[in-house]
Amino acid sequence: MTAIDLSHRGVRSVTLRYWAGARAAAGVAEETFEAGPRVGDVLDAAVGAHPGLAAVVAVCSVLVDGRAVGREAEVEPGTVIEVLPPFAGG
């Protein structure tokens, strides 16, 4: 199967990594989405695929390539987005 490059249309292939409660809500540790061009678009696609993730995503921190970002941050193809729920403890 040949990959189709849709980046010229604002679509990005990105990897989401879920941690702790986000992993439990998604039912997977990691997956790839075709969405974009913003973090919010990717998160919306993830919630569409895993409706139980909505409540968790609402309170999560989001990292793009290890850097904290908001929903409006743009993503490039191949970006890794990590979804981190609040952690307890210390």
NORURUR-V323464 format. One record per residue. SS is DSSP state (hx for helix, st for strand, lp for the rest). PHI is phi in degrees with one decimal (NA if undefined). Layout:
ss	phi
SS	PHI
SS	PHI
//
This chain:
ss	phi
lp	NA
lp	-97.7
lp	-74.1
lp	-104.9
lp	-83.6
lp	-107.4
hx	-61.1
hx	-67.2
hx	-98.8
lp	87.0
lp	-91.3
st	-124.7
st	-94.0
st	-130.3
st	-103.2
st	-105.4
st	-116.2
st	-105.5
st	-118.8
lp	50.2
hx	-62.0
hx	-67.1
hx	-63.3
hx	-63.3
hx	-68.8
hx	-80.0
lp	81.0
lp	-144.2
lp	-86.0
st	-157.3
st	-158.5
st	-110.5
st	-125.9
st	-101.5
st	-160.3
lp	131.6
lp	-96.6
st	-111.8
hx	-54.4
hx	-58.8
hx	-63.9
hx	-67.6
hx	-63.1
hx	-62.3
hx	-64.3
hx	-64.7
hx	-65.6
hx	-61.5
hx	-79.4
lp	-136.4
hx	-54.0
hx	-66.2
hx	-77.8
hx	-55.7
hx	-66.1
hx	-71.9
hx	-60.1
lp	-61.2
lp	-117.2
lp	-83.0
st	-89.2
st	-125.0
st	-114.3
st	-115.8
lp	49.9
lp	85.6
st	-118.9
st	-65.0
st	-140.5
lp	-101.5
lp	-63.6
lp	-84.4
lp	-63.4
st	-82.2
lp	-120.1
lp	-102.3
lp	-55.1
lp	88.4
lp	-62.8
st	-107.8
st	-110.2
st	-110.4
st	-107.7
st	-117.6
lp	-68.0
lp	-58.9
lp	-105.3
lp	-99.2
lp	105.6
lp	-171.7
//
